[in-house]
Amino acid sequence: MLPAAPQSTPRQQTIPPVRPIVTRRVMIIALAVGFSLSWLLLFAYFVRDFQAALFAGPTDVARRLTAPNGQKTALLVRDYHFDLNFRLYMVDSPRALPPSTVQEALWSSPDYNPVTDHNWYEELEWSADSSVVAVRIEQQYMFAYDFATSQEYTDSIRIRQLMTKRAVQPNTMGELVLAERR
């Protein structure tokens, strides 16, 4: 008889350790990138707002005047930047806020010294037929726009002629009537 063969024991198979799909190192890198990116976006948001506040400057509505026919409202806005500019905007509602962009202005004044102790005597004036709006600064006509012809005027003599051509005068009853001046 042959010697008995050694009885083999079932082989135990060793299962290699399972490596996670996302290792710890990858997770730390992803968190660091996400954290950094969120802070960069937040910083960019504040930089954009800071630049807008720094370069846009404060604005306030100096005058608001609705046309005699009630269809348009003219807004004369003081825009403080490094200097003072007046801007004329046209809006549809008497309670509307001025537009936020300079490009929407019908007119922008030359630069003035932004002192707070000086009264510029800025005024708006509509023609009686609501076809012309004019801007006066320190009692001098600076700009006028004729909606009927879509023309801009910057000559103060021409603007004065345009505005006095048709004027509103009180009648004997205290009512305002349209008077044609020649």
Backbone hydrogen bonds, N-H to C=O, Kabsch-Sander energy under -0.5 kcal/mol:
donor,donor_aa,acceptor,acceptor_aa,energy
13,Q,11,R,-0.7
15,I,13,Q,-0.6
19,R,17,P,-0.5
23,T,21,I,-0.7
27,M,23,T,-2.1
28,I,24,R,-2.3
29,I,25,R,-2.2
30,A,26,V,-2.5
31,L,27,M,-2.4
32,A,28,I,-2.4
33,V,29,I,-2.5
34,G,30,A,-2.6
35,F,31,L,-2.7
36,S,32,A,-2.4
37,L,33,V,-2.7
38,S,34,G,-2.3
39,W,35,F,-2.0
40,L,36,S,-2.3
41,L,37,L,-2.4
42,L,38,S,-2.2
43,F,39,W,-2.5
44,A,40,L,-2.5
45,Y,41,L,-2.2
46,F,42,L,-2.0
47,V,43,F,-2.5
48,R,44,A,-2.5
49,D,45,Y,-2.2
50,F,46,F,-2.7
51,Q,47,V,-2.7
52,A,48,R,-2.4
53,A,49,D,-2.5
54,L,50,F,-2.7
55,F,51,Q,-3.2
56,A,52,A,-1.9
57,G,53,A,-1.1
60,D,78,R,-1.9
62,A,60,D,-0.7
62,A,76,L,-2.5
63,R,76,L,-1.8
65,L,74,A,-2.5
67,A,72,K,-2.9
70,G,67,A,-1.9
73,T,91,V,-2.5
74,A,65,L,-3.1
75,L,89,Y,-2.9
76,L,63,R,-2.8
77,V,75,L,-0.7
77,V,87,R,-3.1
78,R,60,D,-3.2
79,D,77,V,-0.6
79,D,85,N,-3.3
80,Y,58,P,-2.6
80,Y,78,R,-0.6
81,H,79,D,-0.6
81,H,83,D,-3.3
84,L,112,Y,-2.8
85,N,79,D,-2.0
87,R,77,V,-2.4
88,L,107,W,-2.5
89,Y,75,L,-2.7
89,Y,87,R,-0.6
91,V,73,T,-2.7
96,A,93,S,-1.4
104,E,101,T,-1.0
105,A,102,V,-1.9
106,L,88,L,-3.4
107,W,88,L,-1.1
109,S,86,F,-3.0
112,Y,84,L,-2.5
115,V,113,N,-2.1
120,W,118,H,-0.6
123,E,136,R,-2.9
125,E,134,A,-2.0
127,S,132,V,-2.6
128,A,166,R,-0.7
130,S,127,S,-1.7
133,V,145,Y,-1.9
134,A,125,E,-3.0
135,V,143,F,-3.0
136,R,123,E,-2.6
137,I,140,Q,-2.5
138,E,120,W,-2.5
139,Q,121,Y,-0.8
140,Q,137,I,-1.2
142,M,135,V,-3.2
143,F,135,V,-1.3
144,A,153,Y,-2.1
145,Y,133,V,-2.5
146,D,151,Q,-2.9
147,F,131,S,-3.4
147,F,145,Y,-0.7
148,A,131,S,-0.6
150,S,146,D,-1.6
151,Q,146,D,-1.2
153,Y,144,A,-3.0
156,S,154,T,-0.6
159,I,155,D,-2.4
160,R,156,S,-2.3
161,Q,157,I,-2.1
162,L,158,R,-2.3
163,M,159,I,-2.7
164,T,160,R,-2.1
165,K,161,Q,-1.0
166,R,162,L,-0.5
167,A,179,A,-1.9
169,Q,167,A,-0.5
169,Q,177,V,-2.2
171,N,175,E,-3.1
174,G,171,N,-1.7
177,V,169,Q,-2.6
179,A,167,A,-2.5
179,A,177,V,-0.6
181,R,165,K,-2.2
181,R,179,A,-0.6
